[in-house]
């Protein structure tokens, strides 16, 4: 009851205003909902002394599964000039509905809006399914239409925000790269973990730069330069990832959940199974047995855990399947004082982890 009350207050605290019609040239208070969005916003806005970039939830929290909005959260959102969200259902529990009630002033920027190459989680249980996604990765910069896809907010309440269906996607087709997922438990709906792939993180940064530039025209060129420089670094990072994956003895892996679907697609890894349908889900004994068989049949070289979540279940599965355990960090969490180089540092550590765990030829 308390949670529903706070969410109702949250809806009334925010007004969705198109960024292009709302210029803020004084001191601008920006509030990012999650750590990776906060991190990318900081990269885009570095050098602009007129903007403050704050994080809504704790940097150690990760994806806001079933997050309960607090009175302090409401107060901070009411005081913000701009709220930047992950979108794709990730932060539905933080920002609900497309309400335009009076009293709020925040411009809401959906950092995922218009990005092409968005993927769906696998559908069905216990069978090999190919991930469906937009296979239009070219022309992303010019193909962006509109500043906000408000349908991201009106899809209805989902117990876990990761499983919100993304509205407005069309032209989906089977993944030509053939990245398949086998598991007794599989996510459904749109995968919101764009930030875990350097290529997609660069697109998020480009979106943020464009939207903030329309709000603060005097800083538009600075934001675009920062986003362009970050994109160049992410392109180099992706090329290094791809080269490393080509050297691996085995490119088939098991992940804790669907956080690395975009990374796998973009660098050439193959995810053969998920350990958990969502973090915190504990497979039954029968499901553990089925997963072990799936992992063996898929020929995976290792199970990769995430530092954000408990590792007991994946480690037990790895022992049963006779394969090693490695650690990959999707950069869903991090230190409060993370610098603009933090994302790339963590991703390069992921390259090293893949090589050490899977071995190279």
Backbone torsions as a table, in degrees:
resi	resn	phi	psi	omega
1	UNK	NA	-44.2	-179.8
2	UNK	-62.6	-41.0	-179.0
3	UNK	-63.5	-43.1	179.9
4	UNK	-63.8	-34.7	178.9
5	UNK	-64.5	-45.4	-179.7
6	UNK	-65.8	-38.3	179.2
7	UNK	-65.5	-37.6	177.3
8	UNK	-63.5	-40.1	176.4
9	UNK	-64.3	-38.9	179.8
10	UNK	-61.3	-43.9	179.7
11	UNK	-58.0	-40.2	-177.4
12	UNK	-79.2	-9.2	-176.5
13	UNK	-88.6	-12.5	-171.6
14	UNK	-121.7	136.5	174.8
15	UNK	-114.4	127.5	178.4
16	UNK	-83.6	108.9	-178.7
17	UNK	-120.7	129.3	178.3
18	UNK	-56.4	129.5	-174.9
19	UNK	-59.4	-37.2	-174.5
20	UNK	-66.8	-11.5	-178.9
21	UNK	-106.3	9.6	-170.7
22	UNK	-138.1	90.0	-179.1
23	UNK	-87.7	134.8	178.6
24	UNK	-129.4	100.8	-174.8
25	UNK	-101.8	-6.2	175.4
26	UNK	-86.1	-153.2	175.6
27	UNK	-67.3	123.5	-174.3
28	UNK	-114.2	123.1	179.2
29	UNK	-93.3	114.2	179.3
30	UNK	-107.8	135.0	178.8
31	UNK	-123.5	117.2	177.2
32	UNK	-97.8	139.5	-173.2
33	UNK	-75.2	-36.1	-174.2
34	UNK	-129.6	162.0	-175.8
35	UNK	-56.8	-50.8	-178.0
36	UNK	-62.7	-34.4	177.9
37	UNK	-70.1	-39.7	174.5
38	UNK	-59.6	-43.5	-178.9
39	UNK	-63.3	-46.0	-178.7
40	UNK	-69.5	-34.8	176.3
41	UNK	-64.0	-39.3	177.2
42	UNK	-63.3	-37.5	177.7
43	UNK	-64.9	-42.6	-178.2
44	UNK	-68.0	-37.1	-170.8
45	UNK	-98.6	2.7	-179.2
46	UNK	-56.7	132.2	-178.7
47	UNK	100.0	-9.7	178.2
48	UNK	-100.4	102.0	-178.2
49	UNK	-73.4	-10.9	-177.1
50	UNK	-90.9	7.5	-177.0
51	UNK	-127.1	140.1	173.4
52	UNK	-113.2	131.2	-178.4
53	UNK	-115.6	107.5	-178.8
54	UNK	-114.4	159.4	-178.2
55	UNK	-107.7	132.2	-177.3
56	UNK	-72.6	-55.9	-178.4
57	UNK	-96.2	163.4	-177.7
58	UNK	-60.5	140.3	-178.2
59	UNK	-64.1	-16.8	179.3
60	UNK	-90.7	-0.9	-172.0
61	UNK	-80.6	-36.3	-177.1
62	UNK	83.0	-155.6	-179.0
63	UNK	-62.7	133.5	-172.1
64	UNK	-79.8	65.4	175.6
65	UNK	-62.0	120.0	173.7
66	UNK	51.2	36.6	-179.2
67	UNK	-67.9	136.7	177.3
68	UNK	-98.9	117.7	-178.3
69	UNK	-67.2	134.9	-178.4
70	UNK	-101.2	162.8	175.5
71	UNK	-57.5	-36.2	178.3
72	UNK	-64.9	-38.8	176.0
73	UNK	-58.8	-45.8	-179.2
74	UNK	-60.9	-41.2	179.9
75	UNK	-64.3	-42.4	-179.5
76	UNK	-67.8	-39.4	178.6
77	UNK	-67.9	-36.4	178.4
78	UNK	-65.9	-29.3	-178.2
79	UNK	-87.0	-12.6	-176.6
80	UNK	-75.9	148.4	172.1
81	UNK	-87.6	-35.5	-177.6
82	UNK	-137.0	135.5	173.3
83	UNK	-119.2	123.9	-179.3
84	UNK	-108.3	123.9	-176.8
85	UNK	-113.0	160.1	174.6
86	UNK	-69.4	-44.3	-177.0
87	UNK	80.8	-173.8	-179.4
88	UNK	59.7	27.9	177.1
89	UNK	88.7	-7.3	-176.4
90	UNK	-60.4	-45.2	-173.1
91	UNK	-116.4	35.3	177.1
92	UNK	-59.6	-33.1	-179.0
93	UNK	-73.7	-13.3	178.0
94	UNK	-95.3	-37.6	-178.6
95	UNK	-130.9	112.5	-175.7
96	UNK	-112.1	141.7	170.5
97	UNK	72.4	175.4	177.6
98	UNK	-118.9	45.1	-175.2
99	UNK	-67.5	140.7	177.0
100	UNK	-120.9	30.9	-178.9
101	UNK	-64.7	156.1	-179.4
102	UNK	-71.4	157.7	175.4
103	UNK	110.7	-24.4	179.0
104	UNK	-100.9	156.4	-179.5
105	UNK	-129.6	-7.4	-171.3
106	UNK	-70.5	134.6	167.3
107	UNK	-83.8	127.1	-179.7
108	UNK	-100.7	121.7	176.9
109	UNK	-104.8	120.9	174.4
110	UNK	-90.0	107.4	-173.5
111	UNK	-68.9	-14.6	179.8
112	UNK	-95.0	-6.8	-171.4
113	UNK	-60.3	126.6	175.8
114	UNK	79.1	-3.1	-179.5
115	UNK	-69.7	129.3	177.9
116	UNK	-93.5	156.8	-174.8
117	UNK	92.9	13.5	178.5
118	UNK	-71.5	138.0	-174.9
119	UNK	-111.3	154.3	168.1
120	UNK	-95.1	150.3	167.6
121	UNK	-65.2	162.9	172.5
122	UNK	-61.4	151.6	177.0
123	UNK	-117.7	151.7	179.2
124	UNK	93.0	167.3	-178.6
125	UNK	-125.2	136.7	171.5
126	UNK	74.6	4.2	-178.6
127	UNK	-124.9	155.3	177.1
128	UNK	-71.7	125.1	179.2
129	UNK	-129.1	142.7	177.1
130	UNK	-93.3	135.3	-178.9
131	UNK	-68.6	129.5	175.4
132	UNK	-92.5	142.4	-179.4
133	UNK	-159.0	170.2	170.1
134	UNK	-72.4	124.0	-179.8
135	UNK	-104.2	39.7	-179.5
136	UNK	-119.2	77.4	-175.1
137	UNK	-87.2	-12.5	178.9
138	UNK	-87.7	155.0	174.1
139	UNK	70.5	23.3	-176.2
140	UNK	-65.1	-34.5	-175.0
141	UNK	-68.6	-34.0	-176.8
142	UNK	-96.9	-10.8	-175.6
143	UNK	-90.0	3.0	-178.2
144	UNK	-76.3	122.4	-179.9
145	UNK	-116.1	120.6	177.2
146	UNK	80.6	158.3	-175.5
147	UNK	-93.4	-25.2	-176.8
148	UNK	-142.0	134.2	171.2
149	UNK	-101.4	90.6	-174.0
150	UNK	-68.3	-13.5	176.8
151	UNK	-60.2	-20.6	177.9
152	UNK	-62.3	-19.7	-175.1
153	UNK	-102.2	-16.8	-171.3
154	UNK	-105.4	18.9	-173.9
155	UNK	-81.5	-0.8	-179.6
156	UNK	96.1	163.9	-176.4
157	UNK	-78.2	137.3	175.8
158	UNK	-123.9	137.7	-178.4
159	UNK	-57.3	-41.3	173.8
160	UNK	-117.0	122.4	-172.5
161	UNK	-64.9	-18.4	179.3
162	UNK	-63.8	-20.1	-171.4
163	UNK	-101.7	14.1	176.1
164	UNK	-66.7	134.6	176.4
165	UNK	-73.7	135.3	178.2
166	UNK	-84.9	127.5	-178.5
167	UNK	-93.5	147.4	174.4
168	UNK	95.2	-5.4	176.9
169	UNK	-78.5	131.4	173.6
170	UNK	-138.0	176.7	179.7
171	UNK	67.7	24.4	178.9
172	UNK	-69.2	145.8	177.0
173	UNK	-148.0	166.2	-179.9
174	UNK	-64.8	146.1	-178.8
175	UNK	-67.5	115.7	-177.4
176	UNK	-65.5	-23.9	180.0
177	UNK	-75.4	-13.3	174.5
178	UNK	73.4	31.2	177.9
179	UNK	-80.0	104.1	-174.1
180	UNK	-104.7	160.1	179.9
181	UNK	-129.9	127.7	173.4
182	UNK	-117.1	132.7	175.5
183	UNK	-172.9	159.7	173.9
184	UNK	-74.5	-18.8	-178.7
185	UNK	-133.8	125.9	179.3
186	UNK	-135.8	145.0	177.2
187	UNK	-63.5	157.7	173.1
188	UNK	-131.6	148.3	-179.4
189	UNK	99.2	-169.2	-177.0
190	UNK	-80.3	137.6	179.1
191	UNK	-84.2	117.3	-175.4
192	UNK	-90.5	4.3	-172.2
193	UNK	-85.9	47.7	178.8
194	UNK	-57.0	-39.2	-172.7
195	UNK	-61.8	-18.4	-176.8
196	UNK	-79.8	-1.9	173.9
197	UNK	-114.6	127.7	178.5
198	UNK	-55.5	-38.6	179.8
199	UNK	-63.2	-43.3	-179.0
200	UNK	-75.1	-32.6	175.9
201	UNK	-61.0	-37.0	177.7
202	UNK	-65.0	-35.1	178.4
203	UNK	-70.8	-37.3	174.7
204	UNK	-60.3	-46.9	-179.7
205	UNK	-60.2	-39.6	178.4
206	UNK	-63.2	-42.0	177.1
207	UNK	-60.6	-48.1	-178.8
208	UNK	-61.1	-42.4	179.8
209	UNK	-62.0	-43.5	-178.8
210	UNK	-64.7	-46.1	-176.6
211	UNK	-69.5	-44.2	178.1
212	UNK	-66.8	-32.9	177.9
213	UNK	-64.8	-29.7	177.2
214	UNK	-76.8	-23.0	178.0
215	UNK	-85.6	-37.3	178.6
216	UNK	-121.7	80.0	-175.1
217	UNK	-57.3	-32.0	-178.7
218	UNK	-67.5	-19.1	-179.7
219	UNK	-107.4	4.3	-175.1
220	UNK	-56.0	-48.0	-177.7
221	UNK	-63.9	-38.4	178.2
222	UNK	-62.2	-46.8	-179.9
223	UNK	-61.1	-42.0	-179.0
224	UNK	-66.3	-39.1	177.9
225	UNK	-64.2	-43.6	179.4
226	UNK	-63.0	-42.4	179.8
227	UNK	-66.1	-38.4	179.0
228	UNK	-65.9	-42.3	178.3
229	UNK	-64.8	-40.8	178.5
230	UNK	-65.1	-40.9	178.6
231	UNK	-60.5	-40.7	178.8
232	UNK	-63.3	-41.4	177.9
233	UNK	-65.5	-39.1	179.9
234	UNK	-69.1	-33.5	175.8
235	UNK	-65.0	-41.9	177.4
236	UNK	-65.8	-41.6	178.8
237	UNK	-62.1	-42.7	179.0
238	UNK	-64.0	-40.3	177.5
239	UNK	-62.2	-39.0	177.7
240	UNK	-67.6	-39.0	175.3
241	UNK	-59.2	-49.9	-177.0
242	UNK	-61.7	-40.6	178.7
243	UNK	-65.1	-40.5	179.0
244	UNK	-65.6	-42.3	-179.5
245	UNK	-62.4	-36.5	178.2
246	UNK	-64.4	-24.2	179.9
247	UNK	-87.1	-12.0	-175.9
248	UNK	-67.1	147.4	175.7
249	UNK	-71.1	-28.5	-178.6
250	UNK	-147.1	125.3	-178.8
251	UNK	-98.9	2.6	-179.5
252	UNK	-92.1	125.9	-177.1
253	UNK	-135.4	163.5	172.0
254	UNK	-114.5	136.3	178.9
255	UNK	-118.3	163.1	-176.4
256	UNK	-65.7	-45.3	170.7
257	UNK	-151.8	-158.1	-168.5
258	UNK	-85.9	22.3	-175.1
259	UNK	-65.8	-25.6	-172.2
260	UNK	-107.1	16.5	179.9
261	UNK	-58.5	-43.9	-178.4
262	UNK	-69.3	-41.5	177.9
263	UNK	-61.3	-46.2	179.9
264	UNK	-57.8	-47.8	179.7
265	UNK	-59.7	-41.4	-171.5
266	UNK	-80.3	-21.9	-177.1
267	UNK	-115.7	-7.1	174.5
268	UNK	102.2	12.3	173.8
269	UNK	-79.6	158.1	175.7
270	UNK	-122.2	117.9	178.3
271	UNK	-91.9	116.4	-175.0
272	UNK	-96.0	-14.9	179.9
273	UNK	-164.4	154.8	167.8
274	UNK	-104.6	141.2	175.1
275	UNK	-75.7	-43.7	-175.0
276	UNK	-130.3	144.3	176.4
277	UNK	-64.4	-37.0	171.6
278	UNK	-156.3	154.5	-178.6
279	UNK	-55.4	135.8	-178.5
280	UNK	98.1	-16.7	177.5
281	UNK	-76.1	130.4	-179.9
282	UNK	-108.3	111.8	178.3
283	UNK	-63.1	146.7	175.9
284	UNK	-73.2	173.0	179.3
285	UNK	-60.7	-42.2	179.3
286	UNK	-65.7	-38.3	178.9
287	UNK	-69.1	-35.7	176.2
288	UNK	-62.6	-41.2	178.3
289	UNK	-63.8	-43.8	179.3
290	UNK	-63.9	-40.4	178.5
291	UNK	-64.6	-40.2	178.4
292	UNK	-59.8	-44.3	178.1
293	UNK	-63.7	-40.7	179.5
294	UNK	-63.2	-42.5	-178.8
295	UNK	-64.6	-43.2	178.6
296	UNK	-65.4	-44.1	-178.3
297	UNK	-65.3	-32.0	-178.8
298	UNK	-79.0	-10.3	176.7
299	UNK	70.7	28.0	-178.5
300	UNK	-65.7	144.5	-179.8
301	UNK	-90.4	-17.8	-178.7
302	UNK	-169.3	159.4	169.3
303	UNK	-104.4	131.4	179.4
304	UNK	-109.8	125.7	178.4
305	UNK	-98.9	166.2	178.0
306	UNK	-113.1	142.0	-178.2
307	UNK	-67.1	-14.6	-177.6
308	UNK	-79.2	-15.2	-169.9
309	UNK	-132.4	158.1	179.3
310	UNK	-58.3	148.9	-172.5
311	UNK	-116.4	5.6	-175.8
312	UNK	-60.6	-48.8	-176.5
313	UNK	-65.7	-51.0	180.0
314	UNK	-62.6	-33.0	178.2
315	UNK	-69.2	-36.2	176.5
316	UNK	-65.9	-41.2	177.6
317	UNK	-63.7	-42.1	180.0
318	UNK	-62.6	-39.5	178.5
319	UNK	-64.3	-42.0	178.6
320	UNK	-66.6	-38.8	-177.9
321	UNK	-82.8	-13.1	178.4
322	UNK	74.2	35.4	179.0
323	UNK	-128.4	157.7	-177.5
324	UNK	-76.2	168.2	176.2
325	UNK	-114.8	132.7	175.3
326	UNK	-123.2	173.2	-179.3
327	UNK	-122.6	125.8	172.8
328	UNK	-121.3	136.0	-178.1
329	UNK	-110.0	117.7	179.1
330	UNK	-79.5	3.4	-178.1
331	UNK	62.9	37.2	174.8
332	UNK	-80.0	-18.9	177.5
333	UNK	-136.6	171.2	178.4
334	UNK	175.9	-179.3	-179.6
335	UNK	-72.6	151.3	-178.7
336	UNK	-61.0	-30.4	-178.2
337	UNK	-101.3	26.6	-177.7
338	UNK	-56.1	133.5	179.7
339	UNK	-85.5	178.0	-177.4
340	UNK	-69.9	-11.6	178.5
341	UNK	-97.6	0.7	-173.5
342	UNK	-62.8	-44.1	-177.5
343	UNK	-57.8	-49.8	-177.2
344	UNK	-66.1	-37.9	178.2
345	UNK	-58.4	-47.0	-178.9
346	UNK	-65.3	-42.0	-179.4
347	UNK	-65.6	-34.9	177.0
348	UNK	-71.6	-31.0	171.7
349	UNK	-64.3	-34.0	176.9
350	UNK	-64.7	-38.3	176.6
351	UNK	-59.9	-47.0	179.3
352	UNK	-61.4	-40.2	179.9
353	UNK	-63.7	-41.1	177.6
354	UNK	-61.3	-44.9	-177.3
355	UNK	-67.6	-41.7	-178.9
356	UNK	-69.0	-37.8	-175.2
357	UNK	-79.8	-41.3	-174.3
358	UNK	-95.7	-18.4	-178.4
359	UNK	80.7	156.9	-179.0
360	UNK	-122.9	157.6	179.7
361	UNK	-94.9	NA	NA
